[in-house]
Amino acid sequence: MISIWKKYSFVILFFLVTLLMGFYLLFSGDSKNHTEFVINVQNGDTLWSISQKNAERFGMTTSDFMKLLEKQNQLKSTTIKGGDQLVVTGSFLNKSNDKIELAFEEK
């Protein structure tokens, strides 16, 4: 056992450090920078009307915000109904002092 340790100590330590770093990255999360903007759909709302109300706040055009909503919420069509929730998450938003802004545009 001692000869194995002497021969492979570097490899064993490298493996353990890599494993520990992997667990750290996997479970540490990025909760500080994770932001969600939730829109509660009311009866009579359409994806276009919601986009019109919110697009300017994020410095986007109405059609770009609509595409973002479709992508982020994995919508197959533009049909939504009252009671639905639409969410825009993390990398698109900055939140400070209860003000939410676009962090960077999607490429």
matplotlib code that plots the C-alpha trace (Angstrom):
import matplotlib.pyplot as plt

x = [0.0, 2.8, 4.5, 1.3, 1.0, 4.6, 4.1, 0.7, 0.3, 0.2, -2.5, -4.6, -4.4, -5.2, -8.3, -9.5, -9.0, -10.8, -13.7, -14.0, -14.0, -16.6, -18.9, -18.3, -19.2, -22.2, -23.8, -22.6, -25.2, -25.3, -28.2, -26.8, -27.1, -30.2, -33.2, -36.6, -39.2, -42.6, -45.6, -49.1, -51.3, -54.7, -57.9, -57.7, -54.0, -52.1, -48.4, -48.2, -50.0, -47.7, -44.7, -45.9, -46.2, -42.8, -40.4, -39.4, -38.5, -35.8, -34.7, -36.1, -38.5, -41.9, -41.2, -37.8, -39.4, -42.2, -39.5, -37.7, -40.9, -41.6, -38.1, -37.8, -41.2, -40.9, -44.1, -45.2, -47.7, -48.5, -51.7, -51.8, -54.7, -55.5, -53.7, -50.6, -47.3, -44.5, -41.0, -37.8, -34.8, -31.3, -28.9, -31.3, -31.9, -30.2, -32.1, -31.2, -33.4, -36.5, -35.7, -35.2, -33.2, -31.9, -28.3, -27.3, -29.0, -29.3, -27.1]
y = [0.0, 2.4, 1.8, 2.5, 5.8, 6.8, 5.9, 7.4, 10.1, 12.9, 11.2, 10.4, 13.9, 15.4, 13.1, 14.1, 17.8, 17.6, 15.7, 18.2, 21.1, 19.5, 19.0, 22.6, 23.9, 21.7, 22.5, 26.0, 27.5, 31.1, 32.3, 35.8, 36.6, 34.6, 36.8, 35.9, 38.3, 36.7, 38.0, 36.8, 36.5, 38.1, 37.2, 38.9, 39.3, 38.3, 37.7, 40.8, 43.1, 41.8, 42.4, 45.9, 46.7, 45.3, 45.6, 49.2, 48.5, 46.1, 48.2, 45.8, 46.0, 44.5, 41.6, 40.9, 40.7, 38.5, 36.1, 36.1, 35.2, 32.4, 31.0, 31.3, 29.7, 27.1, 28.2, 26.3, 29.0, 32.5, 31.5, 32.1, 32.1, 33.9, 32.4, 31.4, 32.7, 33.8, 33.9, 35.6, 34.4, 35.2, 36.1, 38.5, 40.6, 42.8, 43.5, 46.4, 48.3, 46.7, 47.8, 45.1, 45.9, 43.9, 42.8, 41.9, 41.0, 37.4, 36.7]
z = [0.0, 0.8, -2.5, -4.3, -2.5, -3.3, -6.9, -7.5, -4.8, -7.3, -9.3, -6.3, -4.9, -8.3, -8.6, -5.1, -5.6, -8.9, -7.4, -4.5, -6.9, -9.1, -6.1, -5.0, -8.5, -8.8, -5.5, -4.8, -7.2, -8.4, -6.1, -5.7, -9.4, -10.1, -10.7, -11.9, -13.3, -13.1, -15.0, -13.9, -17.0, -16.5, -18.5, -21.9, -21.9, -25.0, -25.4, -27.6, -25.0, -22.2, -24.4, -25.2, -21.4, -20.5, -23.5, -22.9, -19.3, -20.6, -23.5, -26.0, -28.9, -28.4, -30.8, -29.2, -25.8, -27.1, -28.6, -25.2, -23.4, -25.9, -25.5, -21.8, -21.2, -23.9, -25.5, -28.6, -29.7, -28.7, -27.0, -23.2, -20.7, -17.5, -14.5, -16.5, -15.2, -17.6, -16.3, -17.5, -15.7, -14.6, -17.3, -19.0, -15.8, -13.3, -10.1, -7.8, -5.4, -6.7, -10.3, -12.9, -16.0, -19.0, -18.2, -21.7, -24.9, -26.1, -29.2]

ax = plt.figure().add_subplot(projection="3d")
ax.plot(x, y, z, "-o")
ax.set_aspect("equal")
plt.show()
